[in-house]
Amino acid sequence: MNLLDIRNLSIELTTKNGPILVVERVSLTMKEGEVRGLVGESGSGKSILAQAIMGILDDRWIVHADRFHWRNKDLLRLTAQERKAVISQDVAMIFQEPIACLDPTTTVGDQLEEAVPDCQLNGYFWQKGKQRKLAVINLLHKVGIKSHEKCYNSFPHQLTEAFCQRVMIAIALARQPLLLIADEPTAAMESTNQGQIFRLLASLNQLKNMSILLISHDLENVTHWTNTITVMYSGQFVEAGTTEQIFNTPYHPYTKALLDSSPKANVELPPKSRLTTLPGSIPVLQHLPIGCRLGPRCPRAQQVCVKAPTTTNHHGHQVNCHYSLKENY
């Protein structure tokens, strides 16, 4: 069963110069127990899409969709308050900068206790304080923090970034969500800490059957931990499929460029050789190209690319391109 089913989602930003279409007709599904990667350069709309799912965008943002369902419930028919109640019960999100997201004036233990819902506690009111602390200790152990007393009594600035990220994961797990959205969970971390965080997320998926939407700009790294991948560029959907399909037979020129820019995907290149890159940079919101937004940078672009391409499906491998690379395989 699909937990999340989004079809043709568009997000507009209201400005004094008129609305800007930040995310344009993106589709996304999440099944029970699935680990899906959401990949693209910085500025491709990944985080905005995640925040739209969580319902935490402010009034400047306007969300449209042909379908926006959570467990077959149409979220667009609910009020903002009703939508928040549904999503906060079943979905949790880990943000990019854990230290910035934690309250610097409160200990980690107090913040974790606040995240534990009352419905998980039982007995008389004088027993719930001890139960809440025990639940926090169990959460810290679950995310791999053994020295729970030290962490419990520490303020966020007294912990390393990797520890703060684990605390954020513990807060997200407090409500036992069905879907965990991890937005760049290992940004600016050392490789050792990155591996620990990814292994922790993988164990949560395997042991709890928790669905995970893993947002990253690193396509190669995501392939080690995901079942499926969706690729975005400048607010548009470009390609989606199984991890094997995306990594071994990319159909979209942008996906191919992401893979070609990785040293590990170019092991045959001589040392100190230049990696293949696309010319230019991702467009700014105020000057978005019409049609396919990759057009000005795409090596296969032609005149028809000024019109938005339609998505084609090849046995579950979806691509949004007028001149895909399918014939190359």
Helices and strands as residue ranges (DSSP letters): E 2-15, E 18-31, E 35-39, H 46-54, E 61-64, E 67-70, E 73-74, G 75-77, H 80-90, E 91-94, H 98-101, H 108-115, G 118-120, H 125-142, H 148-152, G 156-158, H 161-173, E 179-183, H 191-208, E 211-216, H 219-222, E 228-233, E 236-242, H 243-248, H 253-260, G 263-266, G 285-287, G 295-297, G 303-306, E 311-314, E 317-320, G 326-328
